[in-house]
Amino acid sequence: MKAKRFFIVLFTVILTVMVLLGITFFLLTSPRVKIGGWQTLDEAKMRGIRNTVTVTDADGVAWSEKLYSKNRIYTPLSSLSANTVNAFVSIEDKRFYKHNGVDYIRMLGAAKNNLFAFSFKEGASTITQQLIKNTHLTNEKTLSRKLQEIRIAKELERKYTKDEILEAYLNVVYFGGNVYGIGQAARVYFNKDASALDLSESALLAGIINNPTRYNPVKHADAARKRRNTVLGQMEKNGKLSHEAAEKAKSLPVRAEYRLDPYAAYLENVLSEAADVLHCLPEEVFEKNATIMTNAKIAKFDSVFDAMCDILLKTDDNMRVFVADNVRGEVLFDACNGNFAKLKRQPGSTIKPFIDYAPALEKGLVYPASVLIDEPTDFGGYKPKNFGDKYYGAVTVKDSLKESLNIPALKLLDMCGLPYAKNVSAKFGLLLGKNDSGYAAGLGGLTDGVTLKQLADAYSTLANNGQYVKSCYINAIYVDGKPIYKQKLQAERAVRSDTAFLLTDMLRSCAQTGTAKRLSDLPCVAAKTGTVGVGKKNSDAYCIAYTPAYTVAVWLGSDEGKENLLGGGRPTQIARDVLLSLPLSKNSGFTVPDTVCMLDIDEKRLYEEQKVYLAAPTLPKRYRMPCWFSSGHIPSEYSYGEELFWFGDDYFSHVDDFEIVEGAI
């Protein structure tokens, strides 16, 4: 009797708890119950899917058809075949036309499976919920977001028809590779209009969206084929396809080919910049009937794309290429083979010029010819290594940057102090976080990373004699034909002109005989490479190259990591191909500011004593080495112990009146 009473009480408690949980769930997911801070249905976002903007190049030529939010090719549901519609509904939400936005049967089944599997891998989102997540919410996996998703989905179902919901969903769903919407997916993978998709192609596209990376039909054809056949099996099971038709489609090979949209990344950033200018969300730009004129010209964009499209299309690595006009502060090119237009990554050695070398030159702590000792060093418990664990002993500051040595770079950072170095780096547009407080930051080990555009803008600053200009995609914006925005060039001093020139001279050596020597046959190019990795595998590789006119930034990345992914390899080769596609002038060189001078130093004593001496007039030619110096920071002694006594103690206060007469004795 006691056992019976116990089980009755236990059952009553469990039942009560379940009832209370159920009531709580329905209250929290009911659109009629207002909850402060939670999102509600925004019908403007639903209408915005069909709103358009016009984007032209600098000559007024339209980049493509009118752009739609998320998807550049809007596809009405009525234009799609029954097989296409049934493929997506069968695999994503077979009871789509029966539920009110939430499939409770599927939800309970997923809960049971997750419980027995001790995981939360299986979801139960309906097409309506997925549409809400894509248009209203983020991808964070929290209970709050899920509950908001359900309540907004219910509200959406009350105000829109099933066909309207399905049409909106098919036009915003993500297919990987920066491809949104079935219209663009059909163009990219099959080079046809979505209305012309056959059964096999429809099932293949429906299969991709579950995991766009795993089921990419170009890179993972076998996995995509298996997923397609799963979709076909579901269509047959749901009575939307005969067994014969399903088996025939399953027997077909996967014949997808990724046709990269060359303008996708550029236009995505154009719209993002327009949102910043108009102080609104990117999707709200589409509500303003705007016409946006960009800084790039389609003809020049296409010539750059043609120069590197084979690599961009065929590489297994993630890739982005960015080109800016240094003089005008304009973005001329931006293309990638995935959703990387705003991606932040670890910059590796590409950050060294700005956080290690520029601060030391600005403070006058070293000359480019100063000698540093490259050897294993303990920086307060941090023990970095050079690439290949090789060390070179006494090296000049210039050569240490040319060869991208880690120990000398951190010794410069140690001289300046990280707070000062971070302040200088910030002036180049490279903002480090408060958690970037260790020596690893000097080698590019950052908490949040940086974008490729931020790196390009930093190097463009060196080409502009130390003046920082944030490059822009947009020249002008018009609303209803009236101009409401015009780009204005805003330059801010990051470092002195002599610091910028000395860094450029060092980086020219990098392009001639250093890690970026694949650029050595090009006239007047400075460059820096960077590689990020752990052990023998590398995840990121960069080459940032610049001339007086242009900055070209190349990034390759691999989430799996590769041994042969090196900044001095393919990224530098790609940068070379891009530079050759640009109208470079063989006679134009970097401007030599009047704040620098070239003097001979005693090379022999440089390495014997690790000290920089000016070459005495009687020093034999074989011991002389010409070096650039800041006019306000030159050695105070000649070799053989002679001193520059005639300058006086107030020399540095009158440096502007000082003149170097080449060849004078």
C-alpha positions in Angstrom: 0.0 0.0 0.0 2.9 2.4 0.8 4.5 1.6 -2.5 1.2 2.2 -4.3 0.7 5.6 -2.5 4.3 6.5 -3.3 3.8 5.9 -7.1 0.5 7.8 -7.0 2.1 10.8 -5.4 5.1 10.6 -7.7 2.8 10.4 -10.8 0.8 13.3 -9.5 3.9 15.4 -9.0 5.3 14.5 -12.4 1.9 15.2 -14.0 1.6 18.6 -12.2 5.1 19.6 -13.2 4.4 18.6 -16.8 1.2 20.6 -16.8 2.9 23.7 -15.3 5.7 23.4 -17.8 3.2 23.1 -20.6 1.3 26.1 -19.4 4.5 28.1 -19.1 5.6 27.1 -22.6 2.3 28.1 -24.2 2.3 31.4 -22.3 5.9 32.2 -23.3 5.3 31.2 -27.0 1.9 33.0 -27.3 2.1 36.2 -29.4 -0.7 37.6 -27.3 1.4 37.6 -24.2 3.7 40.6 -24.2 7.2 40.0 -22.8 9.4 43.0 -22.4 12.6 43.0 -24.4 11.5 40.2 -26.7 11.1 40.7 -30.4 7.8 40.7 -32.2 6.9 40.2 -35.8 8.3 43.1 -37.9 6.3 43.1 -41.1 8.7 45.7 -42.6 11.4 42.9 -42.6 9.0 40.6 -44.5 8.2 43.3 -47.1 11.9 44.1 -47.3 12.7 40.7 -48.9 11.1 42.1 -52.1 12.4 45.7 -51.8 15.2 46.6 -54.1 18.1 49.1 -54.5 20.0 50.1 -57.6 23.8 49.9 -57.4 25.9 51.5 -60.2 29.6 51.8 -60.7 31.5 55.0 -60.9 30.4 55.6 -64.5 26.7 55.0 -63.7 26.6 51.5 -65.2 24.5 49.1 -63.1 26.4 46.2 -61.5 23.5 43.8 -62.2 19.8 43.6 -61.9 18.2 45.3 -59.0 19.3 43.9 -55.7 17.0 42.3 -53.3 17.6 41.9 -49.6 19.7 38.7 -48.9 19.0 37.4 -52.4 19.9 39.1 -55.6 17.5 37.1 -57.8 14.0 37.2 -56.4 12.0 34.1 -57.4 8.2 34.0 -57.1 6.8 30.7 -55.9 4.5 30.4 -58.9 7.6 30.2 -61.2 8.9 27.0 -59.5 8.0 23.5 -60.5 6.0 21.2 -58.2 9.1 19.0 -57.8 11.2 21.9 -56.6 8.6 23.0 -54.0 8.0 19.4 -52.9 11.7 18.7 -52.5 12.1 21.5 -49.9 8.9 20.9 -48.1 9.5 17.1 -47.9 12.9 17.3 -46.4 12.6 20.5 -44.2 9.0 20.4 -43.0 6.7 17.7 -44.4 3.7 19.0 -42.3 4.2 22.6 -43.4 0.7 23.0 -44.8 -0.9 21.4 -41.7 0.7 23.2 -38.7 0.3 26.8 -37.4 4.1 27.6 -37.5 5.2 25.0 -35.0 5.2 21.2 -35.5 4.6 19.8 -32.1 4.7 16.2 -33.3 8.2 16.7 -34.7 9.2 18.7 -31.7 8.3 15.8 -29.3 10.0 13.3 -31.6 13.2 15.4 -31.6 13.1 15.7 -27.9 12.8 11.9 -27.5 15.7 11.2 -29.8 17.9 13.8 -28.2 17.1 12.4 -24.8 18.1 8.9 -25.7 21.2 10.1 -27.6 22.2 12.3 -24.7 22.7 15.2 -27.1 20.9 18.2 -28.7 21.9 17.6 -32.3 18.4 17.0 -33.7 16.3 20.1 -34.3 12.6 20.5 -35.0 12.4 24.0 -36.7 9.6 24.4 -39.3 10.1 26.4 -42.5 8.2 29.2 -40.8 10.6 29.2 -37.8 13.6 29.1 -40.1 12.3 32.1 -42.0 11.9 34.0 -38.7 15.5 33.0 -37.6 16.9 34.3 -41.0 15.0 37.6 -40.9 14.5 38.5 -37.3 16.9 36.7 -35.0 20.5 35.6 -34.6 21.9 32.0 -34.8 22.7 31.9 -31.0 21.6 28.6 -29.4 19.7 29.9 -26.4 16.3 29.0 -24.9 15.2 32.7 -25.1 16.0 32.9 -28.8 14.1 29.6 -29.5 11.0 30.7 -27.6 11.0 34.1 -29.5 11.3 32.2 -32.7 8.3 30.1 -31.9 6.1 33.0 -30.9 7.0 35.1 -33.9 6.4 32.1 -36.2 2.9 31.7 -34.8 2.2 35.4 -35.4 3.5 35.1 -38.9 1.2 32.2 -39.7 -1.8 34.3 -38.7 -1.0 37.2 -41.0 0.5 35.5 -44.1 -0.6 32.6 -46.3 1.5 29.4 -46.5 2.6 30.2 -50.0 3.7 33.7 -49.0 5.8 32.2 -46.2 7.3 29.5 -48.4 8.1 32.0 -51.1 9.9 34.3 -48.6 11.8 31.3 -47.1 13.1 30.1 -50.5 14.4 33.6 -51.3 16.5 34.0 -48.1 17.7 30.5 -47.3 21.4 30.1 -47.3 23.1 27.6 -49.7 26.7 28.1 -48.7 29.4 30.0 -50.6 27.8 33.4 -50.0 24.7 32.2 -52.0 21.3 33.2 -50.7 18.0 32.2 -52.2 17.0 29.6 -54.7 17.3 32.0 -57.6 21.0 32.7 -57.0 21.6 29.0 -56.1 20.2 27.8 -59.4 22.5 30.3 -61.2 25.6 29.6 -59.3 25.4 25.7 -59.3 23.6 25.0 -62.5 23.7 28.2 -64.6 20.0 28.2 -65.1 16.9 30.0 -63.9 15.3 28.4 -60.8 12.1 27.7 -62.9 14.2 25.3 -65.1 15.5 23.1 -62.3 14.9 19.4 -62.9 14.0 16.9 -60.2 17.6 15.8 -59.4 18.8 19.4 -59.2 15.9 20.5 -57.0 16.6 17.6 -54.5 20.3 18.5 -54.5 19.6 22.1 -53.6 17.1 21.1 -51.0 19.7 18.9 -49.4 22.4 21.5 -49.2 20.7 23.8 -46.7 20.9 21.3 -43.9 24.7 21.8 -43.8 26.0 24.0 -46.7 29.6 23.1 -46.0 29.2 19.3 -45.7 26.8 19.0 -48.7 28.5 21.4 -51.0 28.0 19.6 -54.4 31.2 20.9 -55.9 33.7 20.1 -53.1 31.8 17.1 -51.6 30.0 15.6 -54.5 29.6 12.1 -52.9 28.1 13.5 -49.6 25.8 15.8 -51.7 24.6 12.8 -53.8 23.8 10.8 -50.7 21.9 13.8 -49.2 20.1 14.3 -52.5 18.9 10.7 -52.5 17.7 11.1 -49.0 15.6 14.1 -50.2 14.2 12.0 -53.0 13.4 9.2 -50.6 11.4 11.6 -48.4 9.5 12.9 -51.4 8.6 9.3 -52.3 7.6 8.6 -48.7 5.4 11.7 -48.5 3.6 10.7 -51.7 5.1 13.5 -53.8 7.0 11.2 -56.1 6.6 7.8 -57.6 9.1 5.0 -56.9 10.2 4.9 -60.5 10.8 8.6 -60.7 12.7 8.6 -57.4 15.0 5.7 -58.5 15.7 7.3 -61.9 16.7 10.6 -60.3 18.9 8.8 -57.7 20.8 7.1 -60.5 21.9 10.4 -62.0 25.4 11.8 -61.3 25.9 15.1 -59.5 26.8 17.7 -62.1 27.0 20.9 -60.2 29.6 23.5 -60.9 30.3 26.5 -58.7 30.1 29.6 -60.8 31.3 32.3 -58.5 29.4 35.6 -58.6 32.3 38.0 -58.9 30.3 41.0 -57.4 28.6 39.3 -54.4 31.2 40.2 -51.7 31.7 43.7 -53.1 28.0 44.5 -53.2 27.5 43.0 -49.7 30.0 45.5 -48.3 28.5 48.3 -50.4 25.1 47.7 -48.7 26.7 47.4 -45.3 28.5 50.7 -45.8 25.3 52.3 -47.0 23.6 51.2 -43.8 26.3 52.9 -41.8 26.0 56.1 -43.8 22.2 56.1 -43.5 22.2 55.0 -39.8 20.0 52.0 -40.3 20.2 48.2 -40.6 21.5 46.8 -43.9 18.0 45.3 -44.7 16.4 48.8 -44.1 18.5 50.2 -47.0 16.1 48.4 -49.3 13.1 50.3 -47.9 14.5 53.7 -49.0 14.3 53.4 -52.8 18.0 54.2 -52.9 20.4 54.4 -55.8 24.0 53.8 -54.7 27.0 54.9 -56.8 30.2 52.9 -56.0 33.8 53.9 -56.4 34.8 50.9 -58.5 34.4 50.6 -62.2 33.0 47.4 -63.6 35.6 47.2 -66.4 38.5 47.5 -64.0 36.9 45.1 -61.5 36.5 42.5 -64.2 40.1 42.8 -65.3 41.3 42.1 -61.7 38.8 39.2 -61.4 40.0 37.7 -64.7 43.6 37.8 -63.4 42.9 35.5 -60.4 39.5 33.9 -61.1 41.0 30.4 -61.9 42.6 30.3 -58.5 39.6 31.7 -56.8 37.3 29.1 -58.3 39.6 26.0 -58.1 41.3 26.4 -54.7 40.0 24.3 -51.9 41.0 27.0 -49.4 38.8 29.9 -48.4 40.0 33.0 -50.2 39.5 36.8 -50.4 41.2 39.5 -52.5 40.8 43.2 -51.8 42.2 46.2 -53.8 42.1 49.9 -52.8 43.2 53.1 -54.4 45.6 54.7 -52.0 45.4 58.2 -53.3 41.6 58.4 -53.5 40.7 56.1 -50.6 38.4 54.0 -52.7 37.7 50.3 -52.7 38.2 49.1 -56.3 37.8 45.3 -55.9 36.6 42.9 -53.3 35.9 39.2 -54.1 35.9 35.9 -52.2 34.8 32.3 -52.7 32.6 32.2 -49.6 30.9 34.2 -46.9 34.0 36.0 -45.9 33.2 39.6 -46.7 33.3 40.7 -43.1 35.3 37.9 -41.6 37.8 38.6 -38.8 40.9 36.4 -38.6 44.2 36.3 -36.8 46.6 38.6 -38.8 49.8 36.8 -38.0 53.0 38.7 -39.0 51.1 41.2 -41.2 50.5 43.2 -38.0 54.2 43.5 -37.1 54.9 46.7 -39.0 52.2 48.5 -37.0 52.6 47.2 -33.4 56.3 46.3 -33.3 58.3 48.4 -35.8 56.3 51.7 -36.2 56.2 52.4 -32.5 60.0 51.8 -32.1 60.7 54.1 -35.1 58.3 56.8 -33.9 60.0 56.8 -30.5 63.4 57.0 -32.1 64.5 53.9 -30.2 66.1 52.3 -33.3 67.3 52.9 -36.8 66.5 50.5 -39.6 70.2 49.6 -39.5 70.2 48.9 -35.7 71.2 45.4 -34.8 69.1 43.1 -32.7 70.1 39.6 -31.5 67.8 36.9 -32.8 68.0 34.1 -30.3 65.6 32.1 -28.1 64.2 34.6 -25.6 61.9 34.4 -22.6 59.5 37.4 -22.5 58.2 37.1 -19.0 57.2 33.5 -19.4 56.2 33.8 -23.1 58.7 31.8 -25.2 58.0 32.3 -28.9 59.9 30.6 -31.8 60.8 31.7 -35.2 59.5 29.9 -38.3 61.3 26.5 -38.5 62.8 27.2 -35.0 65.8 28.9 -36.8 67.7 31.9 -35.3 70.1 34.2 -37.0 72.0 35.9 -34.3 72.9 39.6 -35.0 70.4 41.0 -37.6 69.4 44.5 -38.5 65.9 45.8 -37.8 65.4 46.0 -41.5 66.4 42.4 -42.2 64.4 41.1 -39.2 61.2 42.6 -40.8 62.2 41.4 -44.3 62.5 37.8 -43.0 59.6 38.2 -40.6 61.6 37.1 -37.5 59.6 36.8 -34.3 62.2 37.4 -31.6 63.5 40.8 -32.9 59.9 42.0 -33.4 59.0 41.3 -29.8 62.2 42.9 -28.6 61.1 46.1 -30.3 57.6 45.7 -28.7 59.3 45.2 -25.3 61.3 48.4 -25.8 58.2 50.5 -26.5 55.7 48.8 -24.1 52.5 47.3 -25.2 50.2 50.2 -24.2 52.1 52.6 -26.5 52.3 50.0 -29.3 48.5 49.4 -29.1 47.9 53.2 -29.4 50.1 53.5 -32.5 48.4 50.4 -34.0 45.0 51.9 -33.4 46.0 55.0 -35.4 46.4 52.6 -38.4 42.8 51.4 -37.9 44.0 48.1 -36.2 42.2 48.2 -32.8 43.3 45.7 -30.3 41.0 44.5 -27.5 41.5 45.0 -23.8 42.3 41.3 -23.5 45.2 41.7 -26.0 47.6 42.4 -23.2 50.4 39.9 -23.8 53.4 39.6 -26.1 51.4 37.3 -28.4 49.7 40.4 -29.7 53.0 41.5 -31.2 52.9 38.4 -33.4 49.3 38.8 -34.4 47.7 36.6 -31.7 44.6 38.7 -31.1 41.4 38.0 -29.2 39.0 39.1 -32.0 41.3 39.3 -35.1 41.0 41.9 -37.9 39.4 42.0 -41.3 41.3 42.0 -44.5 40.1 45.5 -45.3 41.5 46.8 -42.0 44.9 45.4 -42.9 44.7 46.9 -46.4 43.8 50.3 -45.0 46.8 50.1 -42.5 49.3 49.4 -45.3 47.7 52.0 -47.5 48.6 54.5 -44.7 52.3 53.7 -45.3 51.9 54.5 -49.0 50.2 57.8 -48.0 53.3 58.9 -46.0 51.6 58.1 -42.7 48.2 59.6 -43.3 45.4 57.1 -42.5 42.4 57.1 -44.8 39.6 54.6 -44.3 38.8 53.3 -47.8 35.2 53.6 -49.0 33.1 51.5 -51.3 30.5 54.2 -51.9 30.9 57.5 -53.9 27.4 58.8 -53.5 23.8 57.8 -52.4 20.6 59.1 -54.0 17.1 58.7 -52.6 14.2 59.4 -54.9 16.8 61.0 -57.3 18.1 63.4 -54.7 21.7 63.2 -53.4 21.9 62.6 -49.7 25.5 61.5 -49.3 28.8 62.3 -51.1 32.1 60.7 -50.1 34.6 63.0 -48.4 38.2 62.1 -48.1 39.2 62.2 -44.4 42.9 61.8 -43.6 44.3 61.5 -40.1 48.0 61.4 -39.2 48.9 58.0 -37.9 52.7 58.3 -37.8 55.3 60.8 -39.1 56.2 60.8 -42.8 59.7 59.6 -42.0 58.4 56.6 -40.0 56.1 55.6 -42.9 58.9 55.9 -45.5 61.4 53.9 -43.5 58.8 51.1 -43.1 58.0 51.2 -46.8 61.7 51.0 -47.6 62.0 47.9 -45.3 58.9 46.3 -46.8 60.3 46.9 -50.3 63.2 44.7 -49.3 60.7 42.1 -48.2 59.3 42.2 -51.8 62.7 42.0 -53.3 64.6 39.4 -51.4 62.4 38.6 -48.3 59.4 36.5 -47.7 57.4 38.2 -50.6 60.2 37.8 -53.1 57.8 36.5 -55.8 57.1 40.2 -56.3 60.7 41.0 -57.0 60.3 41.5 -60.8 57.6 44.2 -60.3 58.6 47.9 -60.1 58.2 49.8 -56.9 56.3 47.3 -54.7 56.4 47.0 -50.9 54.9 43.9 -49.3 54.5 41.8 -46.1 53.5 38.2 -45.8 51.9 36.5 -42.8 51.2 32.9 -41.8 49.1 31.7 -38.9 49.2 28.2 -37.5 50.1 25.8 -34.8 52.7 23.2 -35.2 53.1 22.0 -38.8 49.6 23.1 -40.0 48.6 26.6 -40.9 45.1 28.1 -40.9 45.7 31.5 -42.5 48.1 33.0 -45.0 48.4 36.6 -46.2 50.2 38.8 -48.6 49.6 42.6 -48.4 51.4 44.4 -51.2 51.3 48.1 -52.1 52.5 50.5 -54.7 52.2 54.3 -54.5 48.8 53.9 -56.2 47.3 50.7 -55.0 47.1 48.3 -52.0 46.4 44.6 -52.8 45.5 42.3 -49.9 45.2 38.6 -50.3 44.0 36.1 -47.7 43.8 32.3 -47.9 42.4 30.2 -45.0 41.7 26.6 -44.1 39.8 25.5 -41.1 41.4 22.1 -41.2 44.9 23.6 -41.5 47.6 22.8 -44.2 51.3 22.5 -44.1 51.8 24.2 -47.5 49.6 27.2 -46.7 52.2 30.0 -46.5 52.0 33.7 -47.0 55.0 33.7 -49.3 53.4 31.1 -51.5 50.0 31.3 -53.3 48.9 34.6 -51.6 52.0 36.3 -52.9 51.6 34.8 -56.4 47.9 36.0 -56.4 49.0 39.5 -55.3 51.5 39.5 -58.2 48.8 38.5 -60.7 46.5 41.2 -59.4 49.1 43.9 -59.5 50.0 43.0 -63.1 46.3 43.5 -64.0 46.4 47.1 -62.6 47.6 50.1 -64.6 51.0 50.4 -62.9 53.4 53.2 -64.0 57.0 52.0 -64.2 58.3 55.5 -63.5 56.3 56.3 -60.4 58.0 55.7 -57.1 57.3 56.2 -53.5 57.7 59.8 -52.5 60.8 60.5 -50.5 59.8 63.0 -47.8 62.2 65.8 -46.8 62.2 64.3 -43.3 64.5 61.5 -44.3 68.1 61.3 -45.6 70.4 58.6 -46.9 73.8 58.3 -45.2 76.7 55.7 -45.4 77.4 53.7 -42.2 80.3 51.6 -41.2 79.0 48.1 -41.9 82.1 46.3 -40.4 81.7 47.9 -37.0 77.9 47.5 -37.2 78.2 43.7 -36.8 81.3 43.7 -34.7 79.9 46.1 -32.0 76.2 46.0 -32.8 76.3 49.8 -33.0 75.5 52.2 -35.9 78.3 54.6 -36.8 78.3 57.0 -39.7 81.1 56.1 -42.2 84.1 58.3 -41.7 85.3 60.2 -44.8 88.4 57.9 -44.9 86.5 54.6 -44.5 87.2 52.3 -47.4 84.2 51.8 -49.8 84.0 48.1 -49.1 83.0 48.8 -45.5 80.4 51.5 -46.4 76.7 50.7 -46.5 74.0 53.3 -47.5 71.0 53.5 -45.1 68.0 55.7 -44.8 67.5 57.6 -41.6 65.0 60.0 -40.1 66.6 63.5 -40.4 65.7 64.0 -36.8 67.3 60.8 -35.6 70.7 60.0 -37.0 73.8 58.5 -35.4 75.9 60.9 -33.4 79.3 59.3 -34.1 81.5 58.6 -37.0 83.5 55.4 -37.2 87.0 55.6 -35.8 85.5 57.5 -32.8 85.0 60.8 -34.5 81.9 62.7 -33.3 79.5 65.1 -35.0 80.6 67.8 -32.5 79.8 70.7 -34.8 76.1 70.2 -34.7 75.8 71.3 -31.1 73.4 70.4 -28.4 70.5 72.1 -30.1 70.8 70.2 -33.4 67.5 68.3 -33.1 65.5 71.5 -32.4 66.7 72.9 -35.8 66.6 69.7 -37.9 64.4 71.3 -40.5 67.3 73.6 -41.4 69.7 70.7 -41.9 70.7 69.7 -45.4 72.6 66.6 -46.5 75.0 67.3 -49.4 75.6 63.9 -51.1 79.2 63.3 -51.8 80.5 66.1 -49.7 83.8 65.6 -47.9 
